[in-house]
Amino acid sequence: MSSAALSLAQSLIRCPSVTPADAGALDVLQTALEQRGFEVKRKLFEEDGWDSIDNLYARRGSKGRNFCFAGHTDVVPAGDEAAWTVAPFGGEIVDGRLFGRGAVDMKTGIACFVGALDRFLEANPDFDESISLLITGDEEADAVNGTIKLLEWCDAHGEKFDACLVGEPTNPKYLGQMMKVGRRGSITGWVTVYGAQGHVAYPHLADNPVPRLIRVLDALTSRELDTGTDHFQPSNLEITTIDANNPATNIVPAKVSAAFNIRFNDTHQGYELEKWIRDTCAAHAGAHDLKVKISGEAFLSEPGKLAGLIADASEKITGHRPEMSTTGGTSDARFIHKYCEVAEFGLVGQSMHKVDEHAMVEDIDNLVLIYEELLTRFFD
């Protein structure tokens, strides 16, 4: 049953499209979509200081409702390829599992939607509304020249969406367990505190920046940001590194750096948290440099028709009605929710970004059926 989806997934995996390289992945997808009657547009977006990114928008039909599927063909690096039991870009099927970088996140999800299209269109030969795909090569990295600009291009050219499914791997352990109806925001800070190097036995001749950094980090981690909401878990700040680059035990370092990240819910906005971070550093750090990057705001796409249809489709095929969650990292749904209702549902994500990333063939079969059922219910 899954031969079309499996074959396409294998072809996509065999393109080593580590961000920002496309490596032919969008060519493979374009060919598959054109064979199915889609009009395909390729958009290369560029911006000074950022990698140029190839993107794809495809649409079949020109009237009625427009159901959009969004995803990405870029993947994270394979890491230590010697640690893989199969070639990371081989797309091999072993013991009922499809292996390869992107097998879960998220080339196979794209292939499953294409497989679902085949079944849906075969069952509905007189279908006269619209289905589209919004695919980027810039989701795993900076997301500057990807979905956000492709959405702006679509809007400028009159392309409107009635709903958008993002095929990210949302299920933690089994297919049908979870969908995403929102995501937390993310803000990262890098702070360097400066002092004066000297001998630890003569502290009056040095200026140790480490205690001042400790005071900064203590102030940041001591604050309870919130207690969570009906849809979001509490916001949290995690320190990710502290480094004085000082192997000697008898030297006071000249500087010390730290990095930290906050995953925040919709009780906060990024600029408010940035101001708090800057004020805290100013109060405790002394001489310092601080860089802050807001990579996404928290959002909730209030569960509506689309989320209900995904739950219904999943329950019919798997027997499981997925939880509506906002956990996990960021996704390009953070851009799409401004244009239409969006929800995320895809494969089991346990092996994403890991060595021997893989998807169960049985799950691929069932995801094709879920996506087909979703299309049927949406256009019914």
Disulfide bonds with the S-S distance in Angstrom:
none
